[in-house]
Amino acid sequence: MSKLDPEAVINLAPVKKTAMPTVGPGLLLALSDGFMLALLGWTLIQLFGSDTLTPEADLSQRALVTGLMLVPLVKSVFGIYSLGRFDYLERTRRTFQAALLSVAVLAVPFIVMDGFRSFFVEALSVALIGFAITYAADLLLVHGLMASALNWRTPVVIVGAGPQGAAIAEKLQRLPWLGMRPVCFFDDDDTLWQTRVANLPVVGSTDLLAKSPAYAQQAQAAIVADIGRHKKELTTLVERLPFKQVYCLLGEGNVSAVDATYHNLHGSLALRVSVRPPTSYLRIRRALDILLSAILLVAVAPLMLGIAAAIRLDSPGPVMFRQKRWAGGDKTFDVLKFRSMHINAEEHLQRLLENDPKMREEYMTYHKLTYDPRITPVGRFLRKTSLDELPQLVNILMGDMSLIGPRAYMPKELPEVGASADVIGSVRPGLTGYWQVSGRHRTTFQERVAMDVFYVRNCGLLFDFYILCKTAVIVLKGEGS
């Protein structure tokens, strides 16, 4: 169950055997961790081990074993080995919490046992290194090898072919590491039967799942989307679905939270969403914005001069591009970028959209073009590497923007943002953000809005650190806009 889309999971009596045991991904992750920790232990022994068995060497070996054993033990406590189908953020959050618990576990004896402090320092160092390398190995395994293995992904049917059902189907197809493979839709609206939604067939009514075993055998689980559109009560609908697990979507971004938890209120399932006052966090983040933007501006100054010279030589026009962006309420500011387009780009865009229906449809959906003829050769490189956004460090230093935040929307886009503008406008727009590291140009405009709302309602230092790390990976891989 992904924290990005909170779901109520109802376990039912199994009606058939699953093709793959549910412990499979967890067991594979545990074996991967065991291999990586054994390799770490062998490497440390080769580097720092002693041929002479002195009391100090024996203590170091015991510290090594303690640190290595602590990693899988604490990860098991936090349920990380059951996160094969979870998103990056949830895996990062739980791993960070597990590392903090390890620090606490070893800090107490470090304080009270004066003669063994070196033992606990060595054990903690090994444990923290172990958390780092197993976290990296987990990501490579889940989001690489296992995500590409079609047999590992659980086949699911989606009950409800409305907007939310289509959105979750597209998301599961685009993000294979979530571990689910949608196969078809079922919907009680007969006008949708024998059509395709999100490139998947709408087979028929939900009653077919209960009446025909052949249809039920297409999948191992069901996702109930667009709860309000179903004619049956949710409990009745869920009980009629012949699956071991049924996932009930509660919302597409607006009601979700990183730290949402579920409670049983004497038979009533309740979703608890913690609303944290952001005042202290925003002050800390502003201080970090000033410090980091100043350091980065000094560090990249020679690079920025070189880019400015390349733009001058590439095409006529100014080096910098200024554009009005919305900053919440009635406030706007001039966002700074290196110019990546030919001059008179807006007029050129209007002519393109008027003369090319396919390009117009793409722009209306994504507010971007896959191949934009307005972009200069140097500008294409700058966008690919995200170097065109370096001047925004000045916006951050001046207080117009933050390093991390929602997208800086143009004022003309606000009608499409709609009621979500009140939430998004409560924090400064960011140089990077959650939507930029979650699909970027592959997401629709409304998906971007939902991601920005999700970020604002769940912003925190750990979330920001996760976004910064993922931004660095995307920039290094050249996955710019």
Secondary structure, 3 states (H helix, E strand, C coil): CCCCCCEEEEECCCCCCCCCCCCHHHHHHHHHHHHHHHHHHHHHHHHHCCCCCCHHHHHHHHHHHHHHHHHHHHHHHCCHHHCCCCCHHHHHHHHHHHHHHHHHHHHHHHHHCHHHHHHHHHHHHHHHHHHHHHHHHHHHHHHHHHHHCCCCCEEEEEECCCHHHHHHHHHHHHCHHHCEEEEEEECCCHHHCCCEECCEEEEECCHHHHHCHHHHCCCCEEEECCHHHCCCCHHHHHHHCCCCEEEEECCCCCCCCCCCEEEEECCEEEEECCCCCCHHHHHHHHHHHHHHHHHHHHHHHHHHHHHHHHHHHHCCCCCEEEEEEECCCCCEEEEEEECCECCCHHHHHHHHHHHCHHHHHHHHHHCCCCCCCCECHHHHHHHHHCHHHCCHHHHHHHCCCEEECCCCCCHHHHHHHHHHHHHHCCCCCEEECCCCCCCHHHCCHHHHHHHHHHHHHHCCHHHHHHHHHHHHHHHHHCCCC
